[in-house]
């Protein structure tokens, strides 16, 4: 018996291996399409795109598959959320490198973040609605935003609609706080840390040192406020709790409170940092890393099929095996 993947062949040592043993591993690798043909003296499994073409022989397919996926060097709060939402989506994005096209909502968030970052770089007395309007115009041109928005595959309106949506989020900042009274100690702060053996990387939107030198972390959100029916407080604040853990490990800084500034509503959600919610976040990080490592070792990244799949790019594109016919 000889099994071939393009020019990748398994030699005679694989003869006694039951082909069914390979099936779970193959299906775990994205559920790729393949066919099995048997006759008197050979069987053939074809996986058209999965393996690189090479002149290499291997004797044991499952052992080879364990080396197919190398776990990432680091995780971020967003990549942890992605894996927990759907391991298969994580695989398609991180390992198969299938890039999702940018969305209207993502562009609004990126543009608003950029303008507000520049707002807090000017003198306090200059932080007015008129000044943020000027900054928005400047950053719009600097980032070539009109061309980017026009290139969106699924725009939700015109260029004017985009500008109005983004500017309303910026203006709503004044309903949440007075920018003239806020002096930030850090913005877009890169932090790297090892949390219980998990290498983490992230960028903190903004933070200040309080009077007791504890850190207060805040983050802009331009999307909808999550419903408490479907999202727990620890889930809503996981990203910022992870940042608090990372600051604690990397810089020995203690974080006292976390703020999510929902600019679309506008509303602020705030919690105090406690040993309990930090422990919950740490548990999520460690558990996710263990699950990811296990998936990399077996090649099995299951599809988490829910109603949310209707909004997933990989279902629409036909890349998700759960929806392949």
C-alpha positions as CSV (number, residue, x, y, z in Angstrom):
1,X,0.0,0.0,0.0
2,X,1.2,3.5,-0.8
3,X,-0.5,6.7,0.2
4,X,0.3,9.8,-1.8
5,X,-0.2,13.6,-1.2
6,X,0.7,15.1,-4.6
7,X,4.4,14.0,-4.5
8,X,4.4,13.3,-0.8
9,X,4.5,9.5,-0.4
10,X,4.2,7.1,2.5
11,X,6.4,4.1,2.0
12,X,5.9,0.4,2.8
13,X,6.2,1.0,6.5
14,X,2.7,2.6,6.4
15,X,1.2,-0.5,4.8
16,X,-0.2,-1.9,8.0
17,X,-1.6,1.4,9.1
18,X,-5.4,1.3,8.8
19,X,-6.4,4.2,6.5
20,X,-9.4,4.9,8.8
21,X,-6.9,6.0,11.4
22,X,-5.9,8.9,9.2
23,X,-9.5,10.1,8.6
24,X,-10.1,12.0,11.9
25,X,-6.8,13.8,11.6
26,X,-7.4,14.8,8.0
27,X,-10.9,16.0,8.7
28,X,-9.6,18.0,11.6
29,X,-7.3,19.9,9.3
30,X,-10.1,22.2,8.2
31,X,-12.3,19.4,7.1
32,X,-10.6,19.5,3.7
33,X,-12.2,17.6,0.9
34,X,-10.5,14.4,-0.1
35,X,-11.3,11.1,-1.7
36,X,-10.2,7.5,-0.9
37,X,-9.8,5.0,-3.8
38,X,-9.0,1.4,-3.2
39,X,-8.2,-1.5,-5.6
40,X,-6.2,-4.7,-5.3
41,X,-2.8,-3.3,-4.6
42,X,-3.0,0.3,-3.6
43,X,-5.1,3.1,-2.0
44,X,-4.9,6.8,-2.6
45,X,-5.9,9.7,-0.5
46,X,-5.8,13.1,-2.3
47,X,-5.7,16.3,-0.4
48,X,-5.2,18.8,-3.2
49,X,-4.1,21.9,-1.3
50,X,-3.1,20.8,2.2
51,X,0.5,19.8,1.9
52,X,3.4,21.5,0.2
53,X,4.6,19.6,-2.8
54,X,8.0,18.0,-2.0
55,X,10.0,14.8,-2.5
56,X,9.9,13.6,1.1
57,X,8.9,10.3,2.4
58,X,7.3,9.8,5.8
59,X,6.4,6.5,7.5
60,X,3.7,7.6,9.9
61,X,1.1,10.2,8.9
62,X,-0.4,11.1,12.3
63,X,3.1,11.7,13.7
64,X,3.8,14.0,10.7
65,X,0.5,15.8,11.2
66,X,1.4,16.7,14.8
67,X,4.0,19.0,13.3
68,X,1.6,20.6,10.9
69,X,0.7,23.4,13.3
70,X,3.1,25.3,15.5
71,X,1.4,27.2,18.2
72,X,1.8,31.0,18.0
73,X,4.7,32.5,19.8
74,X,2.3,34.7,21.7
75,X,-1.4,35.2,22.3
76,X,-3.3,38.5,22.5
77,X,-6.7,39.0,24.2
78,X,-8.3,39.2,20.8
79,X,-6.7,36.0,19.5
80,X,-7.9,34.2,22.7
81,X,-11.4,35.5,22.1
82,X,-11.2,34.3,18.5
83,X,-10.1,30.8,19.4
84,X,-12.8,30.5,22.2
85,X,-15.5,31.7,19.8
86,X,-14.5,29.2,17.1
87,X,-11.3,27.1,16.9
88,X,-11.9,26.5,13.2
89,X,-12.2,30.3,12.5
90,X,-8.9,30.7,14.4
91,X,-7.2,28.1,12.2
92,X,-8.5,29.6,9.0
93,X,-7.3,33.1,10.0
94,X,-4.1,32.3,11.8
95,X,-2.7,29.2,10.1
96,X,-4.4,29.1,6.7
97,X,-3.8,32.9,6.4
98,X,-7.2,33.5,4.9
99,X,-7.7,37.2,5.4
100,X,-11.2,38.5,6.2
101,X,-11.9,41.7,4.3
102,X,-12.2,44.8,6.4
103,X,-15.6,45.9,7.4
104,X,-17.4,49.3,7.8
105,X,-17.5,48.8,11.6
106,X,-13.8,48.1,11.8
107,X,-12.9,51.1,9.8
108,X,-15.1,53.4,11.9
109,X,-13.4,52.1,15.0
110,X,-9.9,52.5,13.6
111,X,-10.5,56.0,12.4
112,X,-12.2,57.1,15.6
113,X,-9.3,55.7,17.7
114,X,-6.7,57.5,15.5
115,X,-8.4,60.9,15.8
116,X,-9.0,60.6,19.6
117,X,-5.4,59.5,20.1
118,X,-4.3,62.8,18.4
119,X,-6.8,64.8,20.4
120,X,-5.1,63.9,23.6
121,X,-1.8,64.9,22.3
122,X,-2.8,68.6,22.0
123,X,-2.9,71.0,25.0
124,X,-5.8,70.5,27.3
125,X,-7.5,73.8,26.6
126,X,-7.5,73.0,22.9
127,X,-9.5,69.8,23.3
128,X,-12.8,71.0,21.9
129,X,-15.4,69.6,19.5
130,X,-14.2,72.1,16.9
131,X,-10.6,70.9,17.3
132,X,-11.6,67.2,17.0
133,X,-13.4,68.1,13.8
134,X,-10.2,69.7,12.4
135,X,-8.2,66.7,13.5
136,X,-10.7,64.3,11.8
137,X,-10.2,66.2,8.5
138,X,-6.5,66.0,8.9
139,X,-6.3,62.3,9.8
140,X,-8.9,61.5,7.0
141,X,-6.5,62.9,4.4
142,X,-3.4,61.4,6.0
143,X,-4.8,58.0,6.1
144,X,-6.3,58.0,2.6
145,X,-9.6,57.0,4.2
146,X,-11.9,57.9,1.4
147,X,-10.2,55.4,-0.9
148,X,-10.2,52.7,1.8
149,X,-13.9,53.2,2.6
150,X,-14.8,53.2,-1.1
151,X,-13.0,49.9,-1.5
152,X,-15.1,48.1,1.2
153,X,-16.8,45.0,-0.1
154,X,-19.9,45.6,1.9
155,X,-20.3,49.4,2.7
156,X,-23.1,50.4,4.9
157,X,-23.6,53.8,3.3
158,X,-21.9,56.6,1.5
159,X,-18.7,58.5,2.4
160,X,-20.9,61.1,4.0
161,X,-22.6,58.4,6.1
162,X,-19.2,57.1,7.2
163,X,-18.0,60.5,8.3
164,X,-21.2,61.3,10.2
165,X,-21.1,57.9,12.0
166,X,-17.5,58.4,13.0
167,X,-17.8,62.0,14.0
168,X,-20.9,61.3,16.1
169,X,-18.8,58.8,18.1
170,X,-16.0,61.4,18.5
171,X,-18.5,64.0,19.7
172,X,-20.1,61.6,22.1
173,X,-16.8,61.5,24.0
174,X,-17.9,64.8,25.6
175,X,-21.0,63.1,27.0
176,X,-18.7,60.6,28.8
177,X,-15.9,62.8,30.0
178,X,-14.5,66.3,29.6
179,X,-11.3,65.8,27.6
180,X,-9.9,69.1,29.0
181,X,-9.9,67.5,32.5
182,X,-8.2,64.2,31.4
183,X,-4.4,63.8,31.3
184,X,-3.5,60.4,30.0
185,X,-0.2,58.8,31.1
186,X,-0.1,56.4,28.2
187,X,-1.9,55.7,24.8
188,X,-1.5,52.7,22.5
189,X,0.9,51.3,25.1
190,X,2.6,48.0,24.0
191,X,2.8,45.4,26.7
192,X,4.4,42.0,26.7
193,X,4.3,39.5,29.5
194,X,4.3,35.9,30.5
195,X,1.1,35.0,32.3
196,X,1.3,31.6,34.0
197,X,3.5,30.3,31.2
198,X,1.5,32.0,28.4
199,X,3.4,34.6,26.4
200,X,1.0,37.5,25.9
201,X,1.2,40.6,23.7
202,X,-1.2,43.6,23.6
203,X,-1.7,47.3,23.1
204,X,-3.6,49.3,25.7
205,X,-5.7,52.1,24.3
206,X,-5.1,54.5,27.2
207,X,-4.3,54.5,30.9
208,X,-3.7,56.9,33.8
209,X,-1.9,56.6,37.2
210,X,-4.3,57.3,40.0
211,X,-3.4,59.2,43.1
212,X,-2.4,56.0,44.9
213,X,-0.2,55.1,41.8
214,X,-2.6,52.3,40.8
215,X,-3.4,52.1,37.1
216,X,-6.8,52.8,35.5
217,X,-7.2,51.3,32.1
218,X,-9.8,52.5,29.6
219,X,-10.7,51.4,26.1
220,X,-12.8,53.0,23.3
221,X,-15.6,51.0,21.8
222,X,-17.5,52.1,18.8
223,X,-19.8,49.1,18.5
224,X,-23.0,48.2,20.4
225,X,-23.1,47.7,24.1
226,X,-23.2,43.9,24.7
227,X,-26.4,42.5,26.2
228,X,-26.0,41.2,29.7
229,X,-28.3,38.3,28.7
230,X,-25.5,36.9,26.5
231,X,-22.3,38.4,27.9
232,X,-21.1,38.2,31.5
233,X,-19.1,41.0,33.1
234,X,-16.0,39.0,33.1
235,X,-16.4,38.3,29.3
236,X,-17.1,41.9,28.5
237,X,-14.0,43.0,30.4
238,X,-11.7,40.1,29.5
239,X,-9.5,42.2,27.3
240,X,-8.8,44.8,30.0
241,X,-8.5,42.2,32.7
242,X,-5.8,40.5,30.6
243,X,-4.0,43.8,30.2
244,X,-4.2,44.2,34.0
245,X,-2.6,40.8,34.4
246,X,0.1,41.7,31.8
247,X,1.0,45.0,33.5
248,X,1.2,43.1,36.8
249,X,3.6,40.5,35.4
250,X,5.7,42.8,33.2
251,X,5.9,46.0,35.2
252,X,4.7,45.0,38.7
253,X,1.9,47.6,38.3
254,X,-1.4,47.2,40.1
255,X,-4.5,48.0,38.2
256,X,-7.4,49.4,40.3
257,X,-10.3,49.9,37.8
258,X,-11.3,49.3,34.2
259,X,-13.4,51.4,31.9
260,X,-15.1,50.6,28.6
261,X,-16.1,53.8,26.8
262,X,-19.0,53.0,24.5
263,X,-19.0,56.0,22.2
264,X,-21.9,55.1,20.0
265,X,-24.5,55.0,22.9
266,X,-22.7,56.9,24.7
267,X,-22.2,55.1,28.0
268,X,-19.4,54.0,30.3
269,X,-19.1,50.5,31.9
270,X,-16.7,50.4,34.8
271,X,-15.5,47.7,37.2
272,X,-13.0,47.5,40.0
273,X,-10.2,45.0,39.6
274,X,-10.3,42.3,42.2
275,X,-8.3,39.1,42.9
276,X,-11.4,37.1,41.8
277,X,-11.9,38.6,38.4
278,X,-8.1,38.5,37.7
279,X,-8.1,34.8,38.6
280,X,-11.0,34.2,36.2
281,X,-9.2,36.0,33.4
282,X,-6.0,34.1,34.2
283,X,-7.9,30.8,34.1
284,X,-9.3,31.7,30.6
285,X,-5.8,32.5,29.3
286,X,-4.3,29.2,30.6
287,X,-7.2,27.1,29.5
288,X,-7.2,28.6,26.0
289,X,-3.5,28.0,25.6
290,X,-3.8,24.4,26.7
291,X,-6.7,23.9,24.2
292,X,-4.9,25.6,21.4
293,X,-1.8,23.5,22.0
294,X,-3.9,20.4,22.0
295,X,-5.5,21.4,18.7
296,X,-2.1,22.1,17.1
297,X,-1.0,18.7,18.2
298,X,-3.9,16.7,16.8
299,X,-4.8,19.0,13.9
300,X,-8.4,19.1,15.1
301,X,-10.0,22.5,15.2
302,X,-13.7,22.0,15.6
303,X,-16.3,24.3,14.2
304,X,-18.5,26.1,16.8
305,X,-21.7,26.2,14.8
306,X,-24.1,28.8,16.2
307,X,-26.5,31.5,14.9
308,X,-23.5,33.8,14.8
309,X,-22.2,31.8,11.8
310,X,-24.6,33.7,9.6
311,X,-22.4,36.8,10.1
312,X,-19.1,34.9,9.6
313,X,-17.0,35.6,6.5
314,X,-15.7,32.1,6.3
315,X,-19.3,30.7,5.9
316,X,-20.0,33.2,3.1
317,X,-16.6,32.5,1.4
318,X,-17.1,28.7,1.5
319,X,-14.0,28.1,3.5
320,X,-15.7,26.8,6.7
321,X,-16.0,23.0,6.5
322,X,-19.2,23.0,8.5
323,X,-21.0,24.6,5.6
324,X,-19.2,22.8,2.7
325,X,-21.5,20.5,0.7
